[in-house]
């Protein structure tokens, strides 16, 4: 999945993201965005697509 394809999925699920106004996320809104990202990643892997960077969280937060 490309970055553009992912953005189109976000806009489809969150139409207000398509506008030019500022968006303020509540803690619940941020959690929803995180959950959507997680779901899309899981669906991509289940459909046999290789993640763009399989260790993205490791590269961001460091390995534990």
PDB file of N, CA, C, O and CB in Angstrom:
ATOM      1  N   UNK A   1       0.851  -1.174   0.000  1.00  0.00           N
ATOM      2  CA  UNK A   1       0.000   0.000   0.000  1.00  0.00           C
ATOM      3  C   UNK A   1       0.898   1.238   0.000  1.00  0.00           C
ATOM      4  O   UNK A   1       1.878   1.326   0.739  1.00  0.00           O
ATOM      5  CB  UNK A   1      -0.969  -0.002   1.229  1.00  0.00           C
ATOM      6  N   UNK A   2       0.532   2.166  -0.837  1.00  0.00           N
ATOM      7  CA  UNK A   2       1.314   3.391  -0.911  1.00  0.00           C
ATOM      8  C   UNK A   2       0.806   4.408   0.116  1.00  0.00           C
ATOM      9  O   UNK A   2      -0.266   4.254   0.700  1.00  0.00           O
ATOM     10  CB  UNK A   2       1.256   3.983  -2.334  1.00  0.00           C
ATOM     11  N   UNK A   3       1.598   5.428   0.307  1.00  0.00           N
ATOM     12  CA  UNK A   3       1.223   6.502   1.217  1.00  0.00           C
ATOM     13  C   UNK A   3      -0.079   7.158   0.752  1.00  0.00           C
ATOM     14  O   UNK A   3      -0.952   7.455   1.568  1.00  0.00           O
ATOM     15  CB  UNK A   3       2.353   7.550   1.314  1.00  0.00           C
ATOM     16  N   UNK A   4      -0.209   7.383  -0.552  1.00  0.00           N
ATOM     17  CA  UNK A   4      -1.425   7.996  -1.104  1.00  0.00           C
ATOM     18  C   UNK A   4      -2.649   7.111  -0.909  1.00  0.00           C
ATOM     19  O   UNK A   4      -3.730   7.605  -0.589  1.00  0.00           O
ATOM     20  CB  UNK A   4      -1.238   8.292  -2.587  1.00  0.00           C
ATOM     21  N   UNK A   5      -2.486   5.822  -1.099  1.00  0.00           N
ATOM     22  CA  UNK A   5      -3.603   4.887  -0.902  1.00  0.00           C
ATOM     23  C   UNK A   5      -4.051   4.885   0.554  1.00  0.00           C
ATOM     24  O   UNK A   5      -5.247   4.854   0.843  1.00  0.00           O
ATOM     25  CB  UNK A   5      -3.201   3.460  -1.335  1.00  0.00           C
ATOM     26  N   UNK A   6      -3.087   4.918   1.466  1.00  0.00           N
ATOM     27  CA  UNK A   6      -3.419   4.954   2.886  1.00  0.00           C
ATOM     28  C   UNK A   6      -4.176   6.233   3.223  1.00  0.00           C
ATOM     29  O   UNK A   6      -5.163   6.198   3.957  1.00  0.00           O
ATOM     30  CB  UNK A   6      -2.146   4.844   3.740  1.00  0.00           C
ATOM     31  N   UNK A   7      -3.714   7.361   2.689  1.00  0.00           N
ATOM     32  CA  UNK A   7      -4.392   8.624   2.956  1.00  0.00           C
ATOM     33  C   UNK A   7      -5.830   8.582   2.451  1.00  0.00           C
ATOM     34  O   UNK A   7      -6.735   9.051   3.141  1.00  0.00           O
ATOM     35  CB  UNK A   7      -3.635   9.787   2.307  1.00  0.00           C
ATOM     36  N   UNK A   8      -6.056   8.032   1.262  1.00  0.00           N
ATOM     37  CA  UNK A   8      -7.415   7.936   0.727  1.00  0.00           C
ATOM     38  C   UNK A   8      -8.309   7.089   1.631  1.00  0.00           C
ATOM     39  O   UNK A   8      -9.495   7.385   1.779  1.00  0.00           O
ATOM     40  CB  UNK A   8      -7.389   7.343  -0.687  1.00  0.00           C
ATOM     41  N   UNK A   9      -7.757   6.050   2.233  1.00  0.00           N
ATOM     42  CA  UNK A   9      -8.537   5.244   3.169  1.00  0.00           C
ATOM     43  C   UNK A   9      -8.890   6.049   4.420  1.00  0.00           C
ATOM     44  O   UNK A   9     -10.002   5.934   4.936  1.00  0.00           O
ATOM     45  CB  UNK A   9      -7.764   3.975   3.555  1.00  0.00           C
ATOM     46  N   UNK A  10      -7.948   6.864   4.911  1.00  0.00           N
ATOM     47  CA  UNK A  10      -8.242   7.713   6.068  1.00  0.00           C
ATOM     48  C   UNK A  10      -9.349   8.701   5.748  1.00  0.00           C
ATOM     49  O   UNK A  10     -10.263   8.901   6.548  1.00  0.00           O
ATOM     50  CB  UNK A  10      -6.986   8.463   6.519  1.00  0.00           C
ATOM     51  N   UNK A  11      -9.265   9.318   4.578  1.00  0.00           N
ATOM     52  CA  UNK A  11     -10.276  10.303   4.186  1.00  0.00           C
ATOM     53  C   UNK A  11     -11.639   9.635   4.027  1.00  0.00           C
ATOM     54  O   UNK A  11     -12.667  10.212   4.381  1.00  0.00           O
ATOM     55  CB  UNK A  11      -9.870  11.006   2.873  1.00  0.00           C
ATOM     56  N   UNK A  12     -11.638   8.420   3.494  1.00  0.00           N
ATOM     57  CA  UNK A  12     -12.898   7.690   3.353  1.00  0.00           C
ATOM     58  C   UNK A  12     -13.538   7.441   4.717  1.00  0.00           C
ATOM     59  O   UNK A  12     -14.754   7.569   4.866  1.00  0.00           O
ATOM     60  CB  UNK A  12     -12.668   6.355   2.624  1.00  0.00           C
ATOM     61  N   UNK A  13     -12.733   7.091   5.701  1.00  0.00           N
ATOM     62  CA  UNK A  13     -13.246   6.819   7.049  1.00  0.00           C
ATOM     63  C   UNK A  13     -13.457   8.094   7.869  1.00  0.00           C
ATOM     64  O   UNK A  13     -14.243   8.106   8.817  1.00  0.00           O
ATOM     65  CB  UNK A  13     -12.294   5.896   7.786  1.00  0.00           C
ATOM     66  N   UNK A  14     -12.754   9.158   7.501  1.00  0.00           N
ATOM     67  CA  UNK A  14     -12.810  10.428   8.237  1.00  0.00           C
ATOM     68  C   UNK A  14     -12.937  11.572   7.231  1.00  0.00           C
ATOM     69  O   UNK A  14     -11.947  12.252   6.959  1.00  0.00           O
ATOM     70  CB  UNK A  14     -11.538  10.617   9.143  1.00  0.00           C
ATOM     71  N   UNK A  15     -14.120  11.801   6.677  1.00  0.00           N
ATOM     72  CA  UNK A  15     -14.284  12.798   5.614  1.00  0.00           C
ATOM     73  C   UNK A  15     -13.796  14.197   5.971  1.00  0.00           C
ATOM     74  O   UNK A  15     -13.413  14.951   5.076  1.00  0.00           O
ATOM     75  CB  UNK A  15     -15.714  12.875   5.234  1.00  0.00           C
ATOM     76  N   UNK A  16     -13.798  14.565   7.239  1.00  0.00           N
ATOM     77  CA  UNK A  16     -13.341  15.902   7.615  1.00  0.00           C
ATOM     78  C   UNK A  16     -11.855  16.101   7.327  1.00  0.00           C
ATOM     79  O   UNK A  16     -11.401  17.244   7.259  1.00  0.00           O
ATOM     80  CB  UNK A  16     -13.616  16.151   9.090  1.00  0.00           C
ATOM     81  N   UNK A  17     -11.087  15.032   7.157  1.00  0.00           N
ATOM     82  CA  UNK A  17      -9.665  15.137   6.851  1.00  0.00           C
ATOM     83  C   UNK A  17      -9.427  15.679   5.449  1.00  0.00           C
ATOM     84  O   UNK A  17      -8.330  16.147   5.143  1.00  0.00           O
ATOM     85  CB  UNK A  17      -8.996  13.784   7.002  1.00  0.00           C
ATOM     86  N   UNK A  18     -10.437  15.621   4.600  1.00  0.00           N
ATOM     87  CA  UNK A  18     -10.280  16.039   3.214  1.00  0.00           C
ATOM     88  C   UNK A  18     -10.269  17.567   3.067  1.00  0.00           C
ATOM     89  O   UNK A  18      -9.716  18.094   2.102  1.00  0.00           O
ATOM     90  CB  UNK A  18     -11.394  15.445   2.369  1.00  0.00           C
ATOM     91  N   UNK A  19     -10.872  18.264   4.010  1.00  0.00           N
ATOM     92  CA  UNK A  19     -10.968  19.721   3.928  1.00  0.00           C
ATOM     93  C   UNK A  19      -9.665  20.416   4.228  1.00  0.00           C
ATOM     94  O   UNK A  19      -8.643  19.784   4.493  1.00  0.00           O
ATOM     95  CB  UNK A  19     -12.014  20.219   4.864  1.00  0.00           C
ATOM     96  N   UNK A  20      -9.722  21.720   4.181  1.00  0.00           N
ATOM     97  CA  UNK A  20      -8.523  22.522   4.437  1.00  0.00           C
ATOM     98  C   UNK A  20      -8.531  23.150   5.823  1.00  0.00           C
ATOM     99  O   UNK A  20      -7.589  23.851   6.193  1.00  0.00           O
ATOM    100  CB  UNK A  20      -8.392  23.607   3.391  1.00  0.00           C
ATOM    101  N   UNK A  21      -9.585  22.904   6.589  1.00  0.00           N
ATOM    102  CA  UNK A  21      -9.636  23.469   7.935  1.00  0.00           C
ATOM    103  C   UNK A  21      -8.721  22.674   8.863  1.00  0.00           C
ATOM    104  O   UNK A  21      -8.361  21.531   8.584  1.00  0.00           O
ATOM    105  CB  UNK A  21     -11.089  23.474   8.474  1.00  0.00           C
ATOM    106  N   UNK A  22      -8.360  23.306   9.964  1.00  0.00           N
ATOM    107  CA  UNK A  22      -7.533  22.629  10.959  1.00  0.00           C
ATOM    108  C   UNK A  22      -8.366  21.567  11.662  1.00  0.00           C
ATOM    109  O   UNK A  22      -9.559  21.751  11.907  1.00  0.00           O
ATOM    110  CB  UNK A  22      -6.950  23.641  11.984  1.00  0.00           C
ATOM    111  N   UNK A  23      -7.729  20.479  11.975  1.00  0.00           N
ATOM    112  CA  UNK A  23      -8.370  19.378  12.683  1.00  0.00           C
ATOM    113  C   UNK A  23      -7.706  19.279  14.053  1.00  0.00           C
ATOM    114  O   UNK A  23      -6.480  19.261  14.159  1.00  0.00           O
ATOM    115  CB  UNK A  23      -8.257  18.021  11.882  1.00  0.00           C
ATOM    116  N   UNK A  24      -8.510  19.217  15.077  1.00  0.00           N
ATOM    117  CA  UNK A  24      -8.009  19.001  16.431  1.00  0.00           C
ATOM    118  C   UNK A  24      -8.491  17.631  16.882  1.00  0.00           C
ATOM    119  O   UNK A  24      -9.688  17.344  16.860  1.00  0.00           O
ATOM    120  CB  UNK A  24      -8.488  20.130  17.416  1.00  0.00           C
ATOM    121  N   UNK A  25      -7.559  16.799  17.286  1.00  0.00           N
ATOM    122  CA  UNK A  25      -7.917  15.462  17.735  1.00  0.00           C
ATOM    123  C   UNK A  25      -7.993  15.420  19.253  1.00  0.00           C
ATOM    124  O   UNK A  25      -7.099  15.894  19.955  1.00  0.00           O
ATOM    125  CB  UNK A  25      -6.908  14.429  17.221  1.00  0.00           C
ATOM    126  N   UNK A  26      -9.068  14.849  19.733  1.00  0.00           N
ATOM    127  CA  UNK A  26      -9.177  14.567  21.156  1.00  0.00           C
ATOM    128  C   UNK A  26      -8.354  13.312  21.428  1.00  0.00           C
ATOM    129  O   UNK A  26      -7.936  12.642  20.484  1.00  0.00           O
ATOM    130  CB  UNK A  26     -10.681  14.386  21.602  1.00  0.00           C
ATOM    131  N   UNK A  27      -8.114  12.979  22.685  1.00  0.00           N
ATOM    132  CA  UNK A  27      -7.439  11.715  22.967  1.00  0.00           C
ATOM    133  C   UNK A  27      -8.174  10.526  22.328  1.00  0.00           C
ATOM    134  O   UNK A  27      -7.536   9.603  21.822  1.00  0.00           O
ATOM    135  CB  UNK A  27      -7.324  11.510  24.481  1.00  0.00           C
ATOM    136  N   UNK A  28      -9.505  10.549  22.352  1.00  0.00           N
ATOM    137  CA  UNK A  28     -10.264   9.462  21.719  1.00  0.00           C
ATOM    138  C   UNK A  28     -10.083   9.465  20.205  1.00  0.00           C
ATOM    139  O   UNK A  28     -10.006   8.402  19.588  1.00  0.00           O
ATOM    140  CB  UNK A  28     -11.754   9.579  22.065  1.00  0.00           C
ATOM    141  N   UNK A  29     -10.014  10.651  19.604  1.00  0.00           N
ATOM    142  CA  UNK A  29      -9.794  10.751  18.158  1.00  0.00           C
ATOM    143  C   UNK A  29      -8.422  10.241  17.764  1.00  0.00           C
ATOM    144  O   UNK A  29      -8.279   9.558  16.750  1.00  0.00           O
ATOM    145  CB  UNK A  29      -9.957  12.188  17.696  1.00  0.00           C
ATOM    146  N   UNK A  30      -7.406  10.569  18.565  1.00  0.00           N
ATOM    147  CA  UNK A  30      -6.062  10.079  18.305  1.00  0.00           C
ATOM    148  C   UNK A  30      -6.015   8.558  18.428  1.00  0.00           C
ATOM    149  O   UNK A  30      -5.372   7.884  17.623  1.00  0.00           O
ATOM    150  CB  UNK A  30      -5.059  10.726  19.268  1.00  0.00           C
ATOM    151  N   UNK A  31      -6.703   8.019  19.443  1.00  0.00           N
ATOM    152  CA  UNK A  31      -6.757   6.555  19.613  1.00  0.00           C
ATOM    153  C   UNK A  31      -7.440   5.915  18.410  1.00  0.00           C
ATOM    154  O   UNK A  31      -7.003   4.866  17.938  1.00  0.00           O
ATOM    155  CB  UNK A  31      -7.508   6.175  20.921  1.00  0.00           C
ATOM    156  N   UNK A  32      -8.516   6.543  17.905  1.00  0.00           N
ATOM    157  CA  UNK A  32      -9.211   6.022  16.727  1.00  0.00           C
ATOM    158  C   UNK A  32      -8.270   6.002  15.525  1.00  0.00           C
ATOM    159  O   UNK A  32      -8.248   5.029  14.771  1.00  0.00           O
ATOM    160  CB  UNK A  32     -10.466   6.870  16.414  1.00  0.00           C
ATOM    161  N   UNK A  33      -7.497   7.068  15.343  1.00  0.00           N
ATOM    162  CA  UNK A  33      -6.548   7.131  14.236  1.00  0.00           C
ATOM    163  C   UNK A  33      -5.497   6.031  14.369  1.00  0.00           C
ATOM    164  O   UNK A  33      -5.156   5.367  13.390  1.00  0.00           O
ATOM    165  CB  UNK A  33      -5.873   8.514  14.181  1.00  0.00           C
ATOM    166  N   UNK A  34      -4.992   5.845  15.572  1.00  0.00           N
ATOM    167  CA  UNK A  34      -4.019   4.771  15.820  1.00  0.00           C
ATOM    168  C   UNK A  34      -4.635   3.411  15.505  1.00  0.00           C
ATOM    169  O   UNK A  34      -4.017   2.585  14.831  1.00  0.00           O
ATOM    170  CB  UNK A  34      -3.528   4.808  17.287  1.00  0.00           C
ATOM    171  N   UNK A  35      -5.860   3.179  15.997  1.00  0.00           N
ATOM    172  CA  UNK A  35      -6.526   1.894  15.762  1.00  0.00           C
ATOM    173  C   UNK A  35      -6.737   1.641  14.275  1.00  0.00           C
ATOM    174  O   UNK A  35      -6.574   0.513  13.810  1.00  0.00           O
ATOM    175  CB  UNK A  35      -7.870   1.849  16.492  1.00  0.00           C
ATOM    176  N   UNK A  36      -7.100   2.684  13.522  1.00  0.00           N
ATOM    177  CA  UNK A  36      -7.286   2.530  12.081  1.00  0.00           C
ATOM    178  C   UNK A  36      -5.969   2.160  11.408  1.00  0.00           C
ATOM    179  O   UNK A  36      -5.936   1.295  10.533  1.00  0.00           O
ATOM    180  CB  UNK A  36      -7.853   3.820  11.468  1.00  0.00           C
ATOM    181  N   UNK A  37      -4.886   2.817  11.817  1.00  0.00           N
ATOM    182  CA  UNK A  37      -3.574   2.508  11.247  1.00  0.00           C
ATOM    183  C   UNK A  37      -3.207   1.052  11.525  1.00  0.00           C
ATOM    184  O   UNK A  37      -2.731   0.339  10.642  1.00  0.00           O
ATOM    185  CB  UNK A  37      -2.493   3.455  11.820  1.00  0.00           C
ATOM    186  N   UNK A  38      -3.434   0.630  12.749  1.00  0.00           N
ATOM    187  CA  UNK A  38      -3.129  -0.747  13.131  1.00  0.00           C
ATOM    188  C   UNK A  38      -3.951  -1.731  12.297  1.00  0.00           C
ATOM    189  O   UNK A  38      -3.409  -2.704  11.772  1.00  0.00           O
ATOM    190  CB  UNK A  38      -3.400  -0.961  14.633  1.00  0.00           C
ATOM    191  N   UNK A  39      -5.260  -1.480  12.175  1.00  0.00           N
ATOM    192  CA  UNK A  39      -6.142  -2.362  11.414  1.00  0.00           C
ATOM    193  C   UNK A  39      -5.714  -2.451   9.954  1.00  0.00           C
ATOM    194  O   UNK A  39      -5.704  -3.539   9.378  1.00  0.00           O
ATOM    195  CB  UNK A  39      -7.585  -1.874  11.505  1.00  0.00           C
ATOM    196  N   UNK A  40      -5.361  -1.321   9.351  1.00  0.00           N
ATOM    197  CA  UNK A  40      -4.932  -1.326   7.957  1.00  0.00           C
ATOM    198  C   UNK A  40      -3.634  -2.109   7.787  1.00  0.00           C
ATOM    199  O   UNK A  40      -3.468  -2.831   6.803  1.00  0.00           O
ATOM    200  CB  UNK A  40      -4.755   0.107   7.449  1.00  0.00           C
ATOM    201  N   UNK A  41      -2.721  -1.971   8.736  1.00  0.00           N
ATOM    202  CA  UNK A  41      -1.465  -2.714   8.662  1.00  0.00           C
ATOM    203  C   UNK A  41      -1.714  -4.212   8.787  1.00  0.00           C
ATOM    204  O   UNK A  41      -1.142  -5.000   8.034  1.00  0.00           O
ATOM    205  CB  UNK A  41      -0.498  -2.247   9.758  1.00  0.00           C
ATOM    206  N   UNK A  42      -2.558  -4.608   9.723  1.00  0.00           N
ATOM    207  CA  UNK A  42      -2.874  -6.029   9.905  1.00  0.00           C
ATOM    208  C   UNK A  42      -3.542  -6.586   8.651  1.00  0.00           C
ATOM    209  O   UNK A  42      -3.194  -7.673   8.188  1.00  0.00           O
ATOM    210  CB  UNK A  42      -3.790  -6.233  11.138  1.00  0.00           C
ATOM    211  N   UNK A  43      -4.507  -5.837   8.099  1.00  0.00           N
ATOM    212  CA  UNK A  43      -5.185  -6.285   6.878  1.00  0.00           C
ATOM    213  C   UNK A  43      -4.198  -6.449   5.726  1.00  0.00           C
ATOM    214  O   UNK A  43      -4.290  -7.410   4.963  1.00  0.00           O
ATOM    215  CB  UNK A  43      -6.288  -5.293   6.484  1.00  0.00           C
ATOM    216  N   UNK A  44      -3.256  -5.517   5.598  1.00  0.00           N
ATOM    217  CA  UNK A  44      -2.271  -5.594   4.523  1.00  0.00           C
ATOM    218  C   UNK A  44      -1.413  -6.843   4.652  1.00  0.00           C
ATOM    219  O   UNK A  44      -1.164  -7.537   3.667  1.00  0.00           O
ATOM    220  CB  UNK A  44      -1.387  -4.352   4.521  1.00  0.00           C
ATOM    221  N   UNK A  45      -0.966  -7.124   5.856  1.00  0.00           N
ATOM    222  CA  UNK A  45      -0.137  -8.311   6.080  1.00  0.00           C
ATOM    223  C   UNK A  45      -0.947  -9.575   5.833  1.00  0.00           C
ATOM    224  O   UNK A  45      -0.447 -10.523   5.226  1.00  0.00           O
ATOM    225  CB  UNK A  45       0.437  -8.316   7.512  1.00  0.00           C
ATOM    226  N   UNK A  46      -2.197  -9.599   6.301  1.00  0.00           N
ATOM    227  CA  UNK A  46      -3.047 -10.771   6.096  1.00  0.00           C
ATOM    228  C   UNK A  46      -3.330 -11.007   4.619  1.00  0.00           C
ATOM    229  O   UNK A  46      -3.546 -12.144   4.199  1.00  0.00           O
ATOM    230  CB  UNK A  46      -4.357 -10.612   6.855  1.00  0.00           C
ATOM    231  N   UNK A  47      -3.329  -9.936   3.833  1.00  0.00           N
ATOM    232  CA  UNK A  47      -3.557 -10.056   2.390  1.00  0.00           C
ATOM    233  C   UNK A  47      -2.272 -10.322   1.627  1.00  0.00           C
ATOM    234  O   UNK A  47      -2.259 -10.288   0.397  1.00  0.00           O
ATOM    235  CB  UNK A  47      -4.212  -8.799   1.859  1.00  0.00           C
ATOM    236  N   UNK A  48      -1.195 -10.585   2.349  1.00  0.00           N
ATOM    237  CA  UNK A  48       0.064 -10.956   1.730  1.00  0.00           C
ATOM    238  C   UNK A  48       0.918  -9.795   1.268  1.00  0.00           C
ATOM    239  O   UNK A  48       1.921 -10.005   0.586  1.00  0.00           O
ATOM    240  CB  UNK A  48      -0.202 -11.825   0.590  1.00  0.00           C
ATOM    241  N   UNK A  49       0.548  -8.573   1.623  1.00  0.00           N
ATOM    242  CA  UNK A  49       1.365  -7.433   1.247  1.00  0.00           C
ATOM    243  C   UNK A  49       2.496  -7.272   2.247  1.00  0.00           C
ATOM    244  O   UNK A  49       2.301  -7.416   3.454  1.00  0.00           O
ATOM    245  CB  UNK A  49       0.518  -6.148   1.167  1.00  0.00           C
ATOM    246  N   UNK A  50       3.652  -6.980   1.745  1.00  0.00           N
ATOM    247  CA  UNK A  50       4.803  -6.774   2.613  1.00  0.00           C
ATOM    248  C   UNK A  50       4.763  -5.352   3.164  1.00  0.00           C
ATOM    249  O   UNK A  50       4.621  -4.405   2.391  1.00  0.00           O
ATOM    250  CB  UNK A  50       6.132  -7.036   1.848  1.00  0.00           C
ATOM    251  N   UNK A  51       4.882  -5.179   4.471  1.00  0.00           N
ATOM    252  CA  UNK A  51       4.923  -3.821   5.036  1.00  0.00           C
ATOM    253  C   UNK A  51       6.079  -3.032   4.433  1.00  0.00           C
ATOM    254  O   UNK A  51       7.109  -3.603   4.074  1.00  0.00           O
ATOM    255  CB  UNK A  51       5.059  -3.871   6.579  1.00  0.00           C
ATOM    256  N   UNK A  52       5.903  -1.723   4.324  1.00  0.00           N
ATOM    257  CA  UNK A  52       6.960  -0.885   3.767  1.00  0.00           C
ATOM    258  C   UNK A  52       8.226  -0.981   4.592  1.00  0.00           C
ATOM    259  O   UNK A  52       9.326  -1.000   4.042  1.00  0.00           O
ATOM    260  CB  UNK A  52       6.505   0.562   3.682  1.00  0.00           C
ATOM    261  N   UNK A  53       8.085  -1.041   5.888  1.00  0.00           N
ATOM    262  CA  UNK A  53       9.228  -1.167   6.792  1.00  0.00           C
ATOM    263  C   UNK A  53       8.770  -2.046   7.938  1.00  0.00           C
ATOM    264  O   UNK A  53       8.086  -1.578   8.849  1.00  0.00           O
ATOM    265  CB  UNK A  53       9.746   0.242   7.305  1.00  0.00           C
ATOM    266  N   UNK A  54       9.138  -3.306   7.900  1.00  0.00           N
ATOM    267  CA  UNK A  54       8.619  -4.251   8.881  1.00  0.00           C
ATOM    268  C   UNK A  54       9.065  -3.943  10.306  1.00  0.00           C
ATOM    269  O   UNK A  54       8.493  -4.463  11.264  1.00  0.00           O
ATOM    270  CB  UNK A  54       9.045  -5.641   8.515  1.00  0.00           C
ATOM    271  N   UNK A  55      10.078  -3.105  10.447  1.00  0.00           N
ATOM    272  CA  UNK A  55      10.556  -2.772  11.785  1.00  0.00           C
ATOM    273  C   UNK A  55      10.391  -1.277  12.064  1.00  0.00           C
ATOM    274  O   UNK A  55      11.238  -0.664  12.714  1.00  0.00           O
ATOM    275  CB  UNK A  55      12.029  -3.186  11.945  1.00  0.00           C
ATOM    276  N   UNK A  56       9.296  -0.696  11.569  1.00  0.00           N
ATOM    277  CA  UNK A  56       9.115   0.748  11.719  1.00  0.00           C
ATOM    278  C   UNK A  56       9.078   1.178  13.181  1.00  0.00           C
ATOM    279  O   UNK A  56       9.641   2.217  13.528  1.00  0.00           O
ATOM    280  CB  UNK A  56       7.840   1.185  11.027  1.00  0.00           C
ATOM    281  N   UNK A  57       8.426   0.401  14.043  1.00  0.00           N
ATOM    282  CA  UNK A  57       8.356   0.793  15.442  1.00  0.00           C
ATOM    283  C   UNK A  57       9.709   0.644  16.116  1.00  0.00           C
ATOM    284  O   UNK A  57      10.060   1.434  16.992  1.00  0.00           O
ATOM    285  CB  UNK A  57       7.309  -0.034  16.175  1.00  0.00           C
ATOM    286  N   UNK A  58      10.462  -0.358  15.714  1.00  0.00           N
ATOM    287  CA  UNK A  58      11.807  -0.507  16.239  1.00  0.00           C
ATOM    288  C   UNK A  58      12.713   0.643  15.841  1.00  0.00           C
ATOM    289  O   UNK A  58      13.543   1.102  16.625  1.00  0.00           O
ATOM    290  CB  UNK A  58      12.398  -1.802  15.773  1.00  0.00           C
ATOM    291  N   UNK A  59      12.538   1.104  14.592  1.00  0.00           N
ATOM    292  CA  UNK A  59      13.379   2.214  14.141  1.00  0.00           C
ATOM    293  C   UNK A  59      12.975   3.524  14.802  1.00  0.00           C
ATOM    294  O   UNK A  59      13.815   4.406  14.977  1.00  0.00           O
ATOM    295  CB  UNK A  59      13.304   2.355  12.623  1.00  0.00           C
ATOM    296  N   UNK A  60      11.711   3.668  15.171  1.00  0.00           N
ATOM    297  CA  UNK A  60      11.243   4.893  15.820  1.00  0.00           C
ATOM    298  C   UNK A  60      11.563   4.875  17.306  1.00  0.00           C
ATOM    299  O   UNK A  60      12.114   5.835  17.845  1.00  0.00           O
ATOM    300  CB  UNK A  60       9.737   5.073  15.609  1.00  0.00           C
ATOM    301  N   UNK A  61      11.214   3.782  17.957  1.00  0.00           N
ATOM    302  CA  UNK A  61      11.304   3.723  19.417  1.00  0.00           C
ATOM    303  C   UNK A  61      12.519   2.945  19.928  1.00  0.00           C
ATOM    304  O   UNK A  61      12.784   2.936  21.130  1.00  0.00           O
ATOM    305  CB  UNK A  61      10.053   3.104  19.969  1.00  0.00           C
ATOM    306  N   UNK A  62      13.243   2.306  19.045  1.00  0.00           N
ATOM    307  CA  UNK A  62      14.389   1.506  19.440  1.00  0.00           C
ATOM    308  C   UNK A  62      13.952   0.110  19.847  1.00  0.00           C
ATOM    309  O   UNK A  62      12.837  -0.101  20.324  1.00  0.00           O
ATOM    310  CB  UNK A  62      15.145   2.180  20.580  1.00  0.00           C
ATOM    311  N   UNK A  63      14.843  -0.822  19.650  1.00  0.00           N
ATOM    312  CA  UNK A  63      14.521  -2.217  20.010  1.00  0.00           C
ATOM    313  C   UNK A  63      14.607  -2.403  21.504  1.00  0.00           C
ATOM    314  O   UNK A  63      15.393  -1.757  22.197  1.00  0.00           O
ATOM    315  CB  UNK A  63      15.467  -3.206  19.301  1.00  0.00           C
ATOM    316  N   UNK A  64      13.771  -3.312  21.981  1.00  0.00           N
ATOM    317  CA  UNK A  64      13.805  -3.624  23.412  1.00  0.00           C
ATOM    318  C   UNK A  64      14.305  -5.028  23.606  1.00  0.00           C
ATOM    319  O   UNK A  64      14.412  -5.495  24.740  1.00  0.00           O
ATOM    320  CB  UNK A  64      12.418  -3.454  24.058  1.00  0.00           C
TER     321      UNK A  64
END
